[in-house]
Amino acid sequence: MDIIRVILTIILPPLVVFLQVGLGFHFWLNILLTLLGYVPGSIHGVWIIATRPQHA
């Protein structure tokens, strides 16, 4: 399942971060990073998937 989330993060980073951690600081940070440059938003999204347990 993580590989699917990583692929989705590369396509649309804020959506996967939202599904992973909810509507909090990391979601808004990812929106900002994605707007500043697509690559930083994707890297942040992959980092969130790798370090955080799935939101229940």
Backbone as JSON Lines, residues from 0, in Angstrom:
{"i":0,"aa":"M","n":[0.82,-1.2,0.0],"ca":[0.0,0.0,0.0],"c":[0.86,1.26,0.0]}
{"i":1,"aa":"D","n":[2.03,1.22,0.64],"ca":[2.9,2.4,0.67],"c":[3.37,2.79,-0.72]}
{"i":2,"aa":"I","n":[3.62,1.82,-1.58],"ca":[4.11,2.14,-2.92],"c":[3.04,2.9,-3.72]}
{"i":3,"aa":"I","n":[1.78,2.57,-3.5],"ca":[0.69,3.28,-4.16],"c":[0.62,4.72,-3.65]}
{"i":4,"aa":"R","n":[0.8,4.9,-2.34],"ca":[0.8,6.25,-1.78],"c":[1.98,7.07,-2.29]}
{"i":5,"aa":"V","n":[3.14,6.45,-2.46],"ca":[4.3,7.17,-2.99],"c":[4.04,7.61,-4.43]}
{"i":6,"aa":"I","n":[3.47,6.73,-5.23],"ca":[3.14,7.09,-6.62],"c":[2.12,8.22,-6.65]}
{"i":7,"aa":"L","n":[1.09,8.15,-5.8],"ca":[0.1,9.22,-5.74],"c":[0.71,10.52,-5.24]}
{"i":8,"aa":"T","n":[1.68,10.42,-4.34],"ca":[2.35,11.62,-3.84],"c":[3.12,12.33,-4.95]}
{"i":9,"aa":"I","n":[3.71,11.56,-5.84],"ca":[4.43,12.16,-6.96],"c":[3.44,12.86,-7.9]}
{"i":10,"aa":"I","n":[2.24,12.31,-8.03],"ca":[1.24,12.91,-8.92],"c":[0.55,14.1,-8.27]}
{"i":11,"aa":"L","n":[0.09,13.95,-7.02],"ca":[-0.66,15.01,-6.34],"c":[-0.3,15.02,-4.85]}
{"i":12,"aa":"P","n":[0.8,15.69,-4.48],"ca":[1.3,15.64,-3.11],"c":[0.31,16.09,-2.02]}
{"i":13,"aa":"P","n":[-0.39,17.21,-2.16],"ca":[-1.26,17.64,-1.06],"c":[-2.38,16.65,-0.73]}
{"i":14,"aa":"L","n":[-2.91,15.97,-1.72],"ca":[-3.98,15.01,-1.46],"c":[-3.51,13.88,-0.55]}
{"i":15,"aa":"V","n":[-2.36,13.34,-0.84],"ca":[-1.85,12.21,-0.05],"c":[-1.47,12.67,1.35]}
{"i":16,"aa":"V","n":[-0.9,13.86,1.48],"ca":[-0.57,14.39,2.8],"c":[-1.85,14.6,3.61]}
{"i":17,"aa":"F","n":[-2.88,15.11,2.97],"ca":[-4.17,15.28,3.65],"c":[-4.71,13.93,4.13]}
{"i":18,"aa":"L","n":[-4.66,12.92,3.27],"ca":[-5.16,11.6,3.66],"c":[-4.3,10.97,4.77]}
{"i":19,"aa":"Q","n":[-3.03,11.32,4.81],"ca":[-2.11,10.74,5.79],"c":[-2.23,11.42,7.16]}
{"i":20,"aa":"V","n":[-2.25,12.75,7.2],"ca":[-2.18,13.45,8.49],"c":[-3.38,14.36,8.77]}
{"i":21,"aa":"G","n":[-4.26,14.53,7.81],"ca":[-5.42,15.38,8.04],"c":[-5.15,16.83,7.68]}
{"i":22,"aa":"L","n":[-6.04,17.7,8.11],"ca":[-6.0,19.11,7.75],"c":[-5.24,19.89,8.83]}
{"i":23,"aa":"G","n":[-3.94,19.67,8.88],"ca":[-3.11,20.32,9.89],"c":[-1.94,21.05,9.28]}
{"i":24,"aa":"F","n":[-0.94,21.28,10.11],"ca":[0.25,22.04,9.72],"c":[0.94,21.44,8.51]}
{"i":25,"aa":"H","n":[1.14,20.13,8.49],"ca":[1.88,19.5,7.39],"c":[1.12,19.58,6.07]}
{"i":26,"aa":"F","n":[-0.19,19.57,6.12],"ca":[-0.98,19.73,4.9],"c":[-0.74,21.12,4.3]}
{"i":27,"aa":"W","n":[-0.84,22.15,5.13],"ca":[-0.66,23.52,4.63],"c":[0.78,23.76,4.2]}
{"i":28,"aa":"L","n":[1.72,23.17,4.92],"ca":[3.13,23.28,4.51],"c":[3.33,22.63,3.15]}
{"i":29,"aa":"N","n":[2.69,21.5,2.93],"ca":[2.82,20.82,1.65],"c":[2.18,21.63,0.52]}
{"i":30,"aa":"I","n":[1.06,22.27,0.78],"ca":[0.44,23.14,-0.21],"c":[1.43,24.25,-0.59]}
{"i":31,"aa":"L","n":[2.03,24.89,0.41],"ca":[2.98,25.96,0.16],"c":[4.19,25.47,-0.63]}
{"i":32,"aa":"L","n":[4.75,24.33,-0.22],"ca":[5.9,23.79,-0.92],"c":[5.56,23.4,-2.35]}
{"i":33,"aa":"T","n":[4.38,22.88,-2.57],"ca":[3.96,22.5,-3.92],"c":[3.77,23.74,-4.79]}
{"i":34,"aa":"L","n":[3.25,24.81,-4.21],"ca":[3.09,26.04,-4.98],"c":[4.43,26.69,-5.3]}
{"i":35,"aa":"L","n":[5.39,26.58,-4.39],"ca":[6.71,27.15,-4.62],"c":[7.52,26.34,-5.63]}
{"i":36,"aa":"G","n":[7.25,25.07,-5.67],"ca":[7.95,24.2,-6.61],"c":[7.42,22.79,-6.43]}
{"i":37,"aa":"Y","n":[7.12,22.16,-7.5],"ca":[6.47,20.85,-7.44],"c":[7.34,19.81,-6.74]}
{"i":38,"aa":"V","n":[8.64,19.85,-6.97],"ca":[9.56,18.87,-6.4],"c":[9.62,18.96,-4.87]}
{"i":39,"aa":"P","n":[9.73,20.15,-4.26],"ca":[9.74,20.2,-2.8],"c":[8.45,19.64,-2.18]}
{"i":40,"aa":"G","n":[7.31,19.89,-2.8],"ca":[6.06,19.34,-2.3],"c":[6.03,17.83,-2.38]}
{"i":41,"aa":"S","n":[6.56,17.27,-3.45],"ca":[6.62,15.82,-3.6],"c":[7.57,15.2,-2.58]}
{"i":42,"aa":"I","n":[8.72,15.83,-2.39],"ca":[9.68,15.31,-1.4],"c":[9.08,15.34,0.0]}
{"i":43,"aa":"H","n":[8.42,16.43,0.34],"ca":[7.78,16.52,1.65],"c":[6.69,15.46,1.8]}
{"i":44,"aa":"G","n":[5.93,15.22,0.75],"ca":[4.89,14.19,0.81],"c":[5.46,12.81,1.03]}
{"i":45,"aa":"V","n":[6.53,12.48,0.34],"ca":[7.17,11.17,0.53],"c":[7.73,11.07,1.94]}
{"i":46,"aa":"W","n":[8.3,12.16,2.44],"ca":[8.83,12.17,3.81],"c":[7.71,11.93,4.82]}
{"i":47,"aa":"I","n":[6.56,12.54,4.62],"ca":[5.41,12.33,5.52],"c":[4.97,10.87,5.5]}
{"i":48,"aa":"I","n":[4.9,10.27,4.33],"ca":[4.5,8.87,4.23],"c":[5.51,7.97,4.94]}
{"i":49,"aa":"A","n":[6.79,8.28,4.8],"ca":[7.83,7.43,5.38],"c":[7.93,7.55,6.89]}
{"i":50,"aa":"T","n":[7.59,8.71,7.46],"ca":[7.82,8.93,8.89],"c":[6.57,8.9,9.76]}
{"i":51,"aa":"R","n":[5.42,9.0,9.19],"ca":[4.2,9.06,9.99],"c":[3.36,7.8,9.82]}
{"i":52,"aa":"P","n":[2.76,7.32,10.91],"ca":[1.8,6.22,10.76],"c":[0.54,6.74,10.09]}
{"i":53,"aa":"Q","n":[-0.2,5.84,9.46],"ca":[-1.41,6.24,8.74],"c":[-2.44,6.78,9.71]}
{"i":54,"aa":"H","n":[-3.09,7.89,9.32],"ca":[-4.12,8.53,10.14],"c":[-5.31,7.59,10.28]}
{"i":55,"aa":"A","n":[-5.79,7.41,11.51],"ca":[-6.9,6.48,11.74],"c":[-8.24,7.15,11.64]}
